[in-house]
């Protein structure tokens, strides 16, 4: 997964699901109305989250390594390295957690 200690359980499960190519586990870590926002394109709900996983993450052979993480309240912000057939490089990811599930995962545009 990563060398970063203390990631919230849902965030660690998200990273593990990507790195283990487990789409069902990936979708299961989100709330029923969970959201992936990838540079402003939104994928809400299990079917759309699954679609993003298939096109941009797991289906693209993605590997994710968390480089750093900070958590304040329900929000965890990470810096991560991403390798796939779609994108390679570092990005920021912002998770909003609801209990033991992810309410949203946002990859904001890099400036």
Biopython code that builds the backbone (N, CA, C, O; Angstrom):
import numpy as np
from Bio.PDB.StructureBuilder import StructureBuilder

atoms = [
    (1, "UNK", "N", (0.839, -1.193, 0.000)),
    (1, "UNK", "CA", (0.000, 0.000, 0.000)),
    (1, "UNK", "C", (0.874, 1.243, 0.000)),
    (1, "UNK", "O", (1.017, 1.897, -1.033)),
    (2, "UNK", "N", (1.461, 1.579, 1.147)),
    (2, "UNK", "CA", (2.302, 2.764, 1.249)),
    (2, "UNK", "C", (3.137, 2.639, 2.503)),
    (2, "UNK", "O", (2.937, 1.736, 3.315)),
    (3, "UNK", "N", (4.068, 3.549, 2.648)),
    (3, "UNK", "CA", (4.875, 3.582, 3.856)),
    (3, "UNK", "C", (4.289, 4.548, 4.878)),
    (3, "UNK", "O", (4.856, 4.722, 5.957)),
    (4, "UNK", "N", (3.175, 5.170, 4.559)),
    (4, "UNK", "CA", (2.557, 6.157, 5.444)),
    (4, "UNK", "C", (1.756, 5.430, 6.517)),
    (4, "UNK", "O", (0.889, 4.612, 6.210)),
    (5, "UNK", "N", (2.049, 5.731, 7.759)),
    (5, "UNK", "CA", (1.349, 5.123, 8.882)),
    (5, "UNK", "C", (0.122, 5.951, 9.244)),
    (5, "UNK", "O", (0.089, 7.158, 9.010)),
    (6, "UNK", "N", (-0.877, 5.302, 9.812)),
    (6, "UNK", "CA", (-2.016, 6.007, 10.368)),
    (6, "UNK", "C", (-3.054, 6.479, 9.368)),
    (6, "UNK", "O", (-3.851, 7.360, 9.690)),
    (7, "UNK", "N", (-3.069, 5.919, 8.164)),
    (7, "UNK", "CA", (-4.141, 6.282, 7.234)),
    (7, "UNK", "C", (-5.463, 5.799, 7.805)),
    (7, "UNK", "O", (-5.520, 4.710, 8.376)),
    (8, "UNK", "N", (-6.532, 6.583, 7.667)),
    (8, "UNK", "CA", (-7.837, 6.088, 8.082)),
    (8, "UNK", "C", (-8.155, 4.777, 7.343)),
    (8, "UNK", "O", (-7.775, 4.606, 6.185)),
    (9, "UNK", "N", (-8.838, 3.876, 8.007)),
    (9, "UNK", "CA", (-9.136, 2.558, 7.453)),
    (9, "UNK", "C", (-9.743, 2.620, 6.054)),
    (9, "UNK", "O", (-9.302, 1.868, 5.185)),
    (10, "UNK", "N", (-10.740, 3.481, 5.788)),
    (10, "UNK", "CA", (-11.309, 3.501, 4.430)),
    (10, "UNK", "C", (-10.298, 3.946, 3.364)),
    (10, "UNK", "O", (-10.344, 3.464, 2.232)),
    (11, "UNK", "N", (-9.400, 4.848, 3.714)),
    (11, "UNK", "CA", (-8.390, 5.310, 2.757)),
    (11, "UNK", "C", (-7.412, 4.173, 2.462)),
    (11, "UNK", "O", (-7.058, 3.939, 1.307)),
    (12, "UNK", "N", (-6.982, 3.474, 3.497)),
    (12, "UNK", "CA", (-6.095, 2.329, 3.302)),
    (12, "UNK", "C", (-6.782, 1.260, 2.453)),
    (12, "UNK", "O", (-6.146, 0.652, 1.593)),
    (13, "UNK", "N", (-8.073, 1.027, 2.688)),
    (13, "UNK", "CA", (-8.822, 0.033, 1.907)),
    (13, "UNK", "C", (-8.936, 0.462, 0.442)),
    (13, "UNK", "O", (-8.857, -0.378, -0.455)),
    (14, "UNK", "N", (-9.118, 1.747, 0.195)),
    (14, "UNK", "CA", (-9.173, 2.308, -1.154)),
    (14, "UNK", "C", (-7.870, 2.014, -1.900)),
    (14, "UNK", "O", (-7.890, 1.514, -3.025)),
    (15, "UNK", "N", (-6.742, 2.327, -1.267)),
    (15, "UNK", "CA", (-5.434, 2.109, -1.883)),
    (15, "UNK", "C", (-5.203, 0.618, -2.111)),
    (15, "UNK", "O", (-4.734, 0.220, -3.178)),
    (16, "UNK", "N", (-5.527, -0.202, -1.124)),
    (16, "UNK", "CA", (-5.356, -1.649, -1.267)),
    (16, "UNK", "C", (-6.199, -2.193, -2.416)),
    (16, "UNK", "O", (-5.729, -3.034, -3.183)),
    (17, "UNK", "N", (-7.440, -1.723, -2.541)),
    (17, "UNK", "CA", (-8.320, -2.202, -3.618)),
    (17, "UNK", "C", (-7.735, -1.875, -4.983)),
    (17, "UNK", "O", (-7.781, -2.706, -5.889)),
    (18, "UNK", "N", (-7.189, -0.682, -5.142)),
    (18, "UNK", "CA", (-6.564, -0.325, -6.412)),
    (18, "UNK", "C", (-5.355, -1.217, -6.667)),
    (18, "UNK", "O", (-5.228, -1.803, -7.742)),
    (19, "UNK", "N", (-4.474, -1.321, -5.688)),
    (19, "UNK", "CA", (-3.233, -2.071, -5.888)),
    (19, "UNK", "C", (-3.457, -3.572, -6.020)),
    (19, "UNK", "O", (-2.620, -4.275, -6.587)),
    (20, "UNK", "N", (-4.576, -4.069, -5.505)),
    (20, "UNK", "CA", (-4.924, -5.487, -5.632)),
    (20, "UNK", "C", (-5.860, -5.747, -6.810)),
    (20, "UNK", "O", (-6.307, -6.876, -7.012)),
    (21, "UNK", "N", (-6.156, -4.702, -7.589)),
    (21, "UNK", "CA", (-7.050, -4.812, -8.755)),
    (21, "UNK", "C", (-8.385, -5.438, -8.368)),
    (21, "UNK", "O", (-8.890, -6.323, -9.059)),
    (22, "UNK", "N", (-8.959, -4.967, -7.246)),
    (22, "UNK", "CA", (-10.211, -5.526, -6.724)),
    (22, "UNK", "C", (-11.318, -4.479, -6.843)),
    (22, "UNK", "O", (-11.532, -3.677, -5.934)),
    (23, "UNK", "N", (-12.009, -4.502, -7.964)),
    (23, "UNK", "CA", (-13.046, -3.500, -8.224)),
    (23, "UNK", "C", (-14.182, -3.586, -7.217)),
    (23, "UNK", "O", (-14.681, -2.553, -6.772)),
    (24, "UNK", "N", (-14.604, -4.790, -6.846)),
    (24, "UNK", "CA", (-15.698, -4.920, -5.878)),
    (24, "UNK", "C", (-15.329, -4.302, -4.533)),
    (24, "UNK", "O", (-16.145, -3.613, -3.921)),
    (25, "UNK", "N", (-14.101, -4.544, -4.072)),
    (25, "UNK", "CA", (-13.651, -3.942, -2.810)),
    (25, "UNK", "C", (-13.561, -2.430, -2.940)),
    (25, "UNK", "O", (-13.864, -1.705, -1.991)),
    (26, "UNK", "N", (-13.147, -1.948, -4.109)),
    (26, "UNK", "CA", (-13.056, -0.507, -4.347)),
    (26, "UNK", "C", (-14.436, 0.142, -4.217)),
    (26, "UNK", "O", (-14.591, 1.128, -3.497)),
    (27, "UNK", "N", (-15.418, -0.396, -4.896)),
    (27, "UNK", "CA", (-16.773, 0.169, -4.853)),
    (27, "UNK", "C", (-17.348, 0.067, -3.441)),
    (27, "UNK", "O", (-18.051, 0.971, -2.989)),
    (28, "UNK", "N", (-17.050, -1.030, -2.745)),
    (28, "UNK", "CA", (-17.613, -1.262, -1.409)),
    (28, "UNK", "C", (-17.102, -0.283, -0.357)),
    (28, "UNK", "O", (-17.735, -0.133, 0.687)),
    (29, "UNK", "N", (-15.976, 0.388, -0.600)),
    (29, "UNK", "CA", (-15.426, 1.308, 0.391)),
    (29, "UNK", "C", (-16.134, 2.674, 0.356)),
    (29, "UNK", "O", (-15.895, 3.517, 1.220)),
    (30, "UNK", "N", (-17.006, 2.889, -0.643)),
    (30, "UNK", "CA", (-17.748, 4.148, -0.774)),
    (30, "UNK", "C", (-19.149, 4.038, -0.170)),
    (30, "UNK", "O", (-19.741, 2.959, -0.137)),
    (31, "UNK", "N", (-19.668, 5.177, 0.307)),
    (31, "UNK", "CA", (-21.072, 5.237, 0.717)),
    (31, "UNK", "C", (-21.952, 5.021, -0.515)),
    (31, "UNK", "O", (-21.466, 5.086, -1.644)),
    (32, "UNK", "N", (-23.230, 4.767, -0.302)),
    (32, "UNK", "CA", (-24.154, 4.511, -1.414)),
    (32, "UNK", "C", (-24.194, 5.673, -2.405)),
    (32, "UNK", "O", (-24.371, 5.464, -3.605)),
    (33, "UNK", "N", (-24.030, 6.899, -1.901)),
    (33, "UNK", "CA", (-24.012, 8.065, -2.788)),
    (33, "UNK", "C", (-22.587, 8.599, -2.964)),
    (33, "UNK", "O", (-22.390, 9.774, -3.275)),
    (34, "UNK", "N", (-21.595, 7.721, -2.763)),
    (34, "UNK", "CA", (-20.193, 8.107, -2.840)),
    (34, "UNK", "C", (-19.831, 8.741, -4.171)),
    (34, "UNK", "O", (-20.466, 8.495, -5.196)),
    (35, "UNK", "N", (-18.789, 9.567, -4.127)),
    (35, "UNK", "CA", (-18.407, 10.379, -5.276)),
    (35, "UNK", "C", (-16.911, 10.284, -5.527)),
    (35, "UNK", "O", (-16.104, 10.381, -4.603)),
    (36, "UNK", "N", (-16.549, 10.092, -6.805)),
    (36, "UNK", "CA", (-15.180, 10.315, -7.271)),
    (36, "UNK", "C", (-15.242, 11.552, -8.149)),
    (36, "UNK", "O", (-16.019, 11.610, -9.102)),
    (37, "UNK", "N", (-14.413, 12.548, -7.821)),
    (37, "UNK", "CA", (-14.323, 13.769, -8.612)),
    (37, "UNK", "C", (-12.892, 13.844, -9.133)),
    (37, "UNK", "O", (-11.962, 14.169, -8.395)),
    (38, "UNK", "N", (-12.735, 13.537, -10.415)),
    (38, "UNK", "CA", (-11.421, 13.480, -11.046)),
    (38, "UNK", "C", (-11.263, 14.693, -11.954)),
    (38, "UNK", "O", (-11.757, 14.705, -13.082)),
    (39, "UNK", "N", (-10.573, 15.706, -11.457)),
    (39, "UNK", "CA", (-10.334, 16.960, -12.182)),
    (39, "UNK", "C", (-11.642, 17.599, -12.639)),
    (39, "UNK", "O", (-11.710, 18.159, -13.733)),
    (40, "UNK", "N", (-12.680, 17.520, -11.810)),
    (40, "UNK", "CA", (-13.955, 18.164, -12.111)),
    (40, "UNK", "C", (-14.986, 17.259, -12.759)),
    (40, "UNK", "O", (-16.154, 17.635, -12.849)),
    (41, "UNK", "N", (-14.590, 16.078, -13.213)),
    (41, "UNK", "CA", (-15.563, 15.130, -13.745)),
    (41, "UNK", "C", (-16.033, 14.258, -12.594)),
    (41, "UNK", "O", (-15.226, 13.601, -11.936)),
    (42, "UNK", "N", (-17.340, 14.250, -12.351)),
    (42, "UNK", "CA", (-17.897, 13.562, -11.192)),
    (42, "UNK", "C", (-18.512, 12.221, -11.553)),
    (42, "UNK", "O", (-19.192, 12.072, -12.568)),
    (43, "UNK", "N", (-18.250, 11.248, -10.682)),
    (43, "UNK", "CA", (-18.799, 9.897, -10.790)),
    (43, "UNK", "C", (-19.465, 9.602, -9.451)),
    (43, "UNK", "O", (-18.779, 9.320, -8.468)),
    (44, "UNK", "N", (-20.793, 9.664, -9.401)),
    (44, "UNK", "CA", (-21.525, 9.493, -8.138)),
    (44, "UNK", "C", (-22.343, 8.210, -8.163)),
    (44, "UNK", "O", (-22.996, 7.883, -9.154)),
    (45, "UNK", "N", (-22.288, 7.491, -7.041)),
    (45, "UNK", "CA", (-23.041, 6.260, -6.893)),
    (45, "UNK", "C", (-22.226, 5.056, -7.350)),
    (45, "UNK", "O", (-21.243, 5.205, -8.075)),
    (46, "UNK", "N", (-22.636, 3.862, -6.924)),
    (46, "UNK", "CA", (-21.833, 2.667, -7.161)),
    (46, "UNK", "C", (-21.548, 2.368, -8.636)),
    (46, "UNK", "O", (-20.434, 1.969, -8.974)),
    (47, "UNK", "N", (-22.518, 2.551, -9.504)),
    (47, "UNK", "CA", (-22.302, 2.247, -10.924)),
    (47, "UNK", "C", (-21.285, 3.183, -11.554)),
    (47, "UNK", "O", (-20.435, 2.753, -12.334)),
    (48, "UNK", "N", (-21.371, 4.449, -11.219)),
    (48, "UNK", "CA", (-20.430, 5.433, -11.795)),
    (48, "UNK", "C", (-19.043, 5.307, -11.169)),
    (48, "UNK", "O", (-18.036, 5.458, -11.861)),
    (49, "UNK", "N", (-18.982, 5.032, -9.860)),
    (49, "UNK", "CA", (-17.688, 4.802, -9.208)),
    (49, "UNK", "C", (-17.021, 3.581, -9.843)),
    (49, "UNK", "O", (-15.816, 3.586, -10.096)),
    (50, "UNK", "N", (-17.803, 2.546, -10.093)),
    (50, "UNK", "CA", (-17.282, 1.344, -10.761)),
    (50, "UNK", "C", (-16.775, 1.687, -12.166)),
    (50, "UNK", "O", (-15.745, 1.178, -12.606)),
    (51, "UNK", "N", (-17.506, 2.549, -12.853)),
    (51, "UNK", "CA", (-17.085, 2.954, -14.199)),
    (51, "UNK", "C", (-15.724, 3.658, -14.150)),
    (51, "UNK", "O", (-14.845, 3.371, -14.962)),
    (52, "UNK", "N", (-15.552, 4.589, -13.185)),
    (52, "UNK", "CA", (-14.261, 5.272, -13.050)),
    (52, "UNK", "C", (-13.149, 4.268, -12.744)),
    (52, "UNK", "O", (-12.062, 4.340, -13.317)),
    (53, "UNK", "N", (-13.431, 3.336, -11.839)),
    (53, "UNK", "CA", (-12.425, 2.319, -11.510)),
    (53, "UNK", "C", (-12.039, 1.524, -12.751)),
    (53, "UNK", "O", (-10.872, 1.173, -12.924)),
    (54, "UNK", "N", (-13.003, 1.239, -13.608)),
    (54, "UNK", "CA", (-12.739, 0.455, -14.806)),
    (54, "UNK", "C", (-11.988, 1.216, -15.878)),
    (54, "UNK", "O", (-11.171, 0.639, -16.595)),
    (55, "UNK", "N", (-12.258, 2.509, -15.994)),
    (55, "UNK", "CA", (-11.632, 3.278, -17.083)),
    (55, "UNK", "C", (-10.337, 3.962, -16.668)),
    (55, "UNK", "O", (-9.404, 4.045, -17.466)),
    (56, "UNK", "N", (-10.262, 4.452, -15.441)),
    (56, "UNK", "CA", (-9.136, 5.294, -15.039)),
    (56, "UNK", "C", (-8.239, 4.702, -13.963)),
    (56, "UNK", "O", (-7.148, 5.219, -13.721)),
    (57, "UNK", "N", (-8.671, 3.641, -13.320)),
    (57, "UNK", "CA", (-7.887, 3.110, -12.199)),
    (57, "UNK", "C", (-7.583, 1.620, -12.415)),
    (57, "UNK", "O", (-6.622, 1.274, -13.101)),
    (58, "UNK", "N", (-8.377, 0.776, -11.847)),
    (58, "UNK", "CA", (-8.109, -0.664, -11.878)),
    (58, "UNK", "C", (-8.056, -1.191, -13.310)),
    (58, "UNK", "O", (-7.166, -1.973, -13.647)),
    (59, "UNK", "N", (-8.981, -0.780, -14.142)),
    (59, "UNK", "CA", (-8.995, -1.215, -15.531)),
    (59, "UNK", "C", (-7.831, -0.688, -16.345)),
    (59, "UNK", "O", (-7.551, -1.192, -17.432)),
    (60, "UNK", "N", (-7.154, 0.318, -15.828)),
    (60, "UNK", "CA", (-5.993, 0.894, -16.506)),
    (60, "UNK", "C", (-4.686, 0.402, -15.888)),
    (60, "UNK", "O", (-3.616, 0.940, -16.170)),
    (61, "UNK", "N", (-4.784, -0.629, -15.038)),
    (61, "UNK", "CA", (-3.590, -1.191, -14.427)),
    (61, "UNK", "C", (-2.929, -0.301, -13.399)),
    (61, "UNK", "O", (-1.711, -0.360, -13.228)),
    (62, "UNK", "N", (-3.696, 0.518, -12.713)),
    (62, "UNK", "CA", (-3.142, 1.513, -11.784)),
    (62, "UNK", "C", (-2.438, 0.881, -10.595)),
    (62, "UNK", "O", (-2.820, -0.176, -10.091)),
    (63, "UNK", "N", (-1.395, 1.576, -10.174)),
    (63, "UNK", "CA", (-0.690, 1.308, -8.920)),
    (63, "UNK", "C", (-0.592, 2.655, -8.208)),
    (63, "UNK", "O", (-0.246, 3.670, -8.814)),
    (64, "UNK", "N", (-0.900, 2.647, -6.918)),
    (64, "UNK", "CA", (-0.963, 3.880, -6.140)),
    (64, "UNK", "C", (-0.067, 3.742, -4.915)),
    (64, "UNK", "O", (-0.135, 2.753, -4.185)),
    (65, "UNK", "N", (0.779, 4.759, -4.705)),
    (65, "UNK", "CA", (1.620, 4.789, -3.511)),
    (65, "UNK", "C", (1.396, 6.115, -2.801)),
    (65, "UNK", "O", (1.614, 7.179, -3.381)),
    (66, "UNK", "N", (0.965, 6.054, -1.555)),
    (66, "UNK", "CA", (0.756, 7.260, -0.757)),
    (66, "UNK", "C", (2.111, 7.755, -0.276)),
    (66, "UNK", "O", (2.875, 7.017, 0.346)),
    (67, "UNK", "N", (2.394, 9.017, -0.575)),
    (67, "UNK", "CA", (3.668, 9.630, -0.208)),
    (67, "UNK", "C", (3.585, 10.385, 1.109)),
    (67, "UNK", "O", (4.540, 10.401, 1.886)),
    (68, "UNK", "N", (2.417, 11.021, 1.361)),
    (68, "UNK", "CA", (2.195, 11.745, 2.611)),
    (68, "UNK", "C", (0.701, 11.848, 2.845)),
    (68, "UNK", "O", (-0.097, 11.734, 1.916)),
    (69, "UNK", "N", (0.335, 12.066, 4.097)),
    (69, "UNK", "CA", (-1.089, 12.170, 4.440)),
    (69, "UNK", "C", (-1.269, 13.025, 5.679)),
    (69, "UNK", "O", (-0.466, 12.974, 6.611)),
    (70, "UNK", "N", (-2.343, 13.818, 5.676)),
    (70, "UNK", "CA", (-2.762, 14.569, 6.849)),
    (70, "UNK", "C", (-4.262, 14.388, 7.002)),
    (70, "UNK", "O", (-4.998, 14.335, 6.017)),
    (71, "UNK", "N", (-4.704, 14.293, 8.244)),
    (71, "UNK", "CA", (-6.127, 14.140, 8.521)),
    (71, "UNK", "C", (-6.559, 15.221, 9.490)),
    (71, "UNK", "O", (-5.934, 15.438, 10.528)),
    (72, "UNK", "N", (-7.645, 15.896, 9.129)),
    (72, "UNK", "CA", (-8.284, 16.876, 10.012)),
    (72, "UNK", "C", (-9.763, 16.573, 10.011)),
    (72, "UNK", "O", (-10.441, 16.740, 8.997)),
    (73, "UNK", "N", (-10.263, 16.126, 11.149)),
    (73, "UNK", "CA", (-11.670, 15.749, 11.228)),
    (73, "UNK", "C", (-11.969, 14.610, 10.264)),
    (73, "UNK", "O", (-11.290, 13.583, 10.284)),
    (74, "UNK", "N", (-12.972, 14.786, 9.428)),
    (74, "UNK", "CA", (-13.392, 13.748, 8.480)),
    (74, "UNK", "C", (-12.655, 13.828, 7.151)),
    (74, "UNK", "O", (-12.939, 13.047, 6.244)),
    (75, "UNK", "N", (-11.713, 14.757, 7.019)),
    (75, "UNK", "CA", (-11.022, 14.960, 5.744)),
    (75, "UNK", "C", (-9.562, 14.515, 5.833)),
    (75, "UNK", "O", (-8.815, 14.943, 6.713)),
    (76, "UNK", "N", (-9.178, 13.646, 4.900)),
    (76, "UNK", "CA", (-7.787, 13.223, 4.776)),
    (76, "UNK", "C", (-7.277, 13.668, 3.416)),
    (76, "UNK", "O", (-7.882, 13.376, 2.384)),
    (77, "UNK", "N", (-6.162, 14.374, 3.427)),
    (77, "UNK", "CA", (-5.525, 14.824, 2.184)),
    (77, "UNK", "C", (-4.220, 14.059, 2.029)),
    (77, "UNK", "O", (-3.400, 13.997, 2.945)),
    (78, "UNK", "N", (-4.048, 13.478, 0.845)),
    (78, "UNK", "CA", (-2.837, 12.723, 0.581)),
    (78, "UNK", "C", (-2.118, 13.304, -0.636)),
    (78, "UNK", "O", (-2.714, 13.964, -1.487)),
    (79, "UNK", "N", (-0.842, 13.037, -0.682)),
    (79, "UNK", "CA", (-0.051, 13.224, -1.899)),
    (79, "UNK", "C", (0.323, 11.814, -2.319)),
    (79, "UNK", "O", (0.822, 11.035, -1.507)),
    (80, "UNK", "N", (0.083, 11.478, -3.596)),
    (80, "UNK", "CA", (0.322, 10.102, -4.015)),
    (80, "UNK", "C", (0.980, 10.041, -5.384)),
    (80, "UNK", "O", (0.867, 10.953, -6.202)),
    (81, "UNK", "N", (1.671, 8.929, -5.598)),
    (81, "UNK", "CA", (2.247, 8.620, -6.899)),
    (81, "UNK", "C", (1.321, 7.608, -7.563)),
    (81, "UNK", "O", (0.879, 6.649, -6.929)),
    (82, "UNK", "N", (1.033, 7.827, -8.836)),
    (82, "UNK", "CA", (0.082, 7.015, -9.592)),
    (82, "UNK", "C", (0.752, 6.553, -10.870)),
    (82, "UNK", "O", (1.352, 7.351, -11.590)),
    (83, "UNK", "N", (0.650, 5.279, -11.146)),
    (83, "UNK", "CA", (1.181, 4.695, -12.379)),
    (83, "UNK", "C", (0.068, 3.891, -13.035)),
    (83, "UNK", "O", (-0.493, 2.988, -12.415)),
    (84, "UNK", "N", (-0.256, 4.212, -14.292)),
    (84, "UNK", "CA", (-1.278, 3.472, -15.032)),
    (84, "UNK", "C", (-1.095, 3.717, -16.523)),
    (84, "UNK", "O", (-0.207, 4.458, -16.945)),
    (85, "UNK", "N", (-1.949, 3.081, -17.307)),
    (85, "UNK", "CA", (-1.931, 3.327, -18.749)),
    (85, "UNK", "C", (-2.589, 4.657, -19.108)),
    (85, "UNK", "O", (-2.500, 5.095, -20.255)),
    (86, "UNK", "N", (-3.248, 5.307, -18.146)),
    (86, "UNK", "CA", (-3.944, 6.568, -18.394)),
    (86, "UNK", "C", (-3.123, 7.764, -17.932)),
    (86, "UNK", "O", (-3.063, 8.778, -18.627)),
    (87, "UNK", "N", (-2.491, 7.657, -16.768)),
    (87, "UNK", "CA", (-1.773, 8.784, -16.167)),
    (87, "UNK", "C", (-0.618, 8.252, -15.333)),
    (87, "UNK", "O", (-0.732, 7.215, -14.680)),
    (88, "UNK", "N", (0.492, 8.974, -15.362)),
    (88, "UNK", "CA", (1.643, 8.679, -14.508)),
    (88, "UNK", "C", (2.119, 9.977, -13.882)),
    (88, "UNK", "O", (2.332, 10.971, -14.577)),
    (89, "UNK", "N", (2.282, 9.964, -12.579)),
    (89, "UNK", "CA", (2.788, 11.146, -11.902)),
    (89, "UNK", "C", (2.235, 11.281, -10.509)),
    (89, "UNK", "O", (1.530, 10.403, -10.011)),
    (90, "UNK", "N", (2.563, 12.392, -9.888)),
    (90, "UNK", "CA", (2.083, 12.688, -8.540)),
    (90, "UNK", "C", (0.841, 13.552, -8.600)),
    (90, "UNK", "O", (0.684, 14.397, -9.481)),
    (91, "UNK", "N", (-0.042, 13.316, -7.632)),
    (91, "UNK", "CA", (-1.276, 14.095, -7.515)),
    (91, "UNK", "C", (-1.627, 14.260, -6.048)),
    (91, "UNK", "O", (-1.050, 13.619, -5.170)),
    (92, "UNK", "N", (-2.585, 15.136, -5.812)),
    (92, "UNK", "CA", (-3.189, 15.311, -4.495)),
    (92, "UNK", "C", (-4.540, 14.625, -4.522)),
    (92, "UNK", "O", (-5.251, 14.685, -5.525)),
    (93, "UNK", "N", (-4.896, 13.979, -3.436)),
    (93, "UNK", "CA", (-6.211, 13.366, -3.298)),
    (93, "UNK", "C", (-6.837, 13.802, -1.987)),
    (93, "UNK", "O", (-6.169, 13.842, -0.954)),
    (94, "UNK", "N", (-8.111, 14.126, -2.031)),
    (94, "UNK", "CA", (-8.827, 14.581, -0.833)),
    (94, "UNK", "C", (-9.986, 13.628, -0.590)),
    (94, "UNK", "O", (-10.882, 13.495, -1.424)),
    (95, "UNK", "N", (-9.959, 12.968, 0.558)),
    (95, "UNK", "CA", (-11.014, 12.039, 0.963)),
    (95, "UNK", "C", (-11.873, 12.677, 2.035)),
    (95, "UNK", "O", (-11.350, 13.305, 2.955)),
    (96, "UNK", "N", (-13.185, 12.526, 1.933)),
    (96, "UNK", "CA", (-14.096, 12.866, 3.020)),
    (96, "UNK", "C", (-14.702, 11.543, 3.478)),
    (96, "UNK", "O", (-15.306, 10.810, 2.695)),
    (97, "UNK", "N", (-14.525, 11.258, 4.771)),
    (97, "UNK", "CA", (-14.921, 9.982, 5.348)),
    (97, "UNK", "C", (-16.248, 10.144, 6.094)),
    (97, "UNK", "O", (-16.495, 11.153, 6.754)),
    (98, "UNK", "N", (-17.085, 9.126, 5.968)),
    (98, "UNK", "CA", (-18.348, 9.067, 6.710)),
    (98, "UNK", "C", (-18.366, 7.729, 7.432)),
    (98, "UNK", "O", (-18.682, 6.703, 6.830)),
    (99, "UNK", "N", (-18.028, 7.731, 8.718)),
    (99, "UNK", "CA", (-17.941, 6.482, 9.472)),
    (99, "UNK", "C", (-16.786, 5.651, 8.963)),
    (99, "UNK", "O", (-15.635, 6.082, 9.022)),
    (100, "UNK", "N", (-17.081, 4.458, 8.459)),
    (100, "UNK", "CA", (-16.059, 3.560, 7.934)),
    (100, "UNK", "C", (-16.038, 3.536, 6.408)),
    (100, "UNK", "O", (-15.423, 2.653, 5.810)),
    (101, "UNK", "N", (-16.704, 4.500, 5.779)),
    (101, "UNK", "CA", (-16.776, 4.553, 4.321)),
    (101, "UNK", "C", (-16.330, 5.911, 3.801)),
    (101, "UNK", "O", (-16.251, 6.888, 4.546)),
    (102, "UNK", "N", (-16.042, 5.948, 2.518)),
    (102, "UNK", "CA", (-15.640, 7.190, 1.860)),
    (102, "UNK", "C", (-16.864, 7.853, 1.256)),
    (102, "UNK", "O", (-17.582, 7.243, 0.463)),
    (103, "UNK", "N", (-17.099, 9.092, 1.629)),
    (103, "UNK", "CA", (-18.181, 9.878, 1.034)),
    (103, "UNK", "C", (-17.731, 10.450, -0.302)),
    (103, "UNK", "O", (-18.495, 10.477, -1.267)),
    (104, "UNK", "N", (-16.459, 10.915, -0.349)),
    (104, "UNK", "CA", (-15.959, 11.457, -1.614)),
    (104, "UNK", "C", (-14.440, 11.340, -1.684)),
    (104, "UNK", "O", (-13.737, 11.368, -0.674)),
    (105, "UNK", "N", (-13.969, 11.209, -2.917)),
    (105, "UNK", "CA", (-12.548, 11.230, -3.243)),
    (105, "UNK", "C", (-12.393, 12.210, -4.388)),
    (105, "UNK", "O", (-12.973, 12.021, -5.457)),
    (106, "UNK", "N", (-11.613, 13.257, -4.167)),
    (106, "UNK", "CA", (-11.422, 14.305, -5.157)),
    (106, "UNK", "C", (-9.954, 14.410, -5.536)),
    (106, "UNK", "O", (-9.072, 14.484, -4.680)),
    (107, "UNK", "N", (-9.718, 14.415, -6.845)),
    (107, "UNK", "CA", (-8.392, 14.735, -7.377)),
    (107, "UNK", "C", (-8.524, 16.114, -8.019)),
    (107, "UNK", "O", (-9.026, 16.227, -9.137)),
    (108, "UNK", "N", (-8.075, 17.171, -7.320)),
    (108, "UNK", "CA", (-8.216, 18.505, -7.886)),
    (108, "UNK", "C", (-7.203, 18.725, -9.013)),
    (108, "UNK", "O", (-6.138, 18.107, -9.014)),
    (109, "UNK", "N", (-7.523, 19.593, -9.963)),
    (109, "UNK", "CA", (-6.542, 19.909, -11.005)),
    (109, "UNK", "C", (-5.265, 20.462, -10.389)),
    (109, "UNK", "O", (-5.313, 21.252, -9.446)),
    (110, "UNK", "N", (-4.135, 20.047, -10.921)),
    (110, "UNK", "CA", (-2.848, 20.558, -10.456)),
    (110, "UNK", "C", (-2.646, 21.956, -11.036)),
    (110, "UNK", "O", (-3.045, 22.232, -12.167)),
    (111, "UNK", "N", (-2.041, 22.807, -10.273)),
    (111, "UNK", "CA", (-1.783, 24.176, -10.745)),
    (111, "UNK", "C", (-0.344, 24.342, -11.062)),
    (111, "UNK", "O", (0.077, 25.423, -11.475)),
]
sb = StructureBuilder()
sb.init_structure("model")
sb.init_model(0)
sb.init_chain("A")
sb.init_seg("    ")
for serial, (resi, resn, name, xyz) in enumerate(atoms, 1):
    if name == "N":
        sb.init_residue(resn, " ", resi, " ")
    sb.init_atom(name, np.array(xyz, "f"), 0.0, 1.0, " ", f" {name:<3s}", serial, name[0])
structure = sb.get_structure()
